[in-house]
Amino acid sequence: MFVGMTDKQFQGFIRLALELINKALSKSPDNEDLQKLEDIFQSMLEDGN
């Protein structure tokens, strides 16, 4: 986890990043790098729950 961040702050950061990743994926749905990044961030969010 990021130093000095609470779990709630960390989850907020991940949710924000996921929102931006999903927006980018809607424009480029075949982008494999974005798909992998979405999977990683989604697993980080699930692990934090």
C-alpha angles and dihedrals in degrees: 000000000000113000113258095012123123120224089253092052091047092051090048090053091049092048091051092049091048091052091054092044091051091049090052090047091054087060095041108023093167095056103120094192091057090047091053091047091051090052092050094048092044091053090049090054092047092048090052094057 
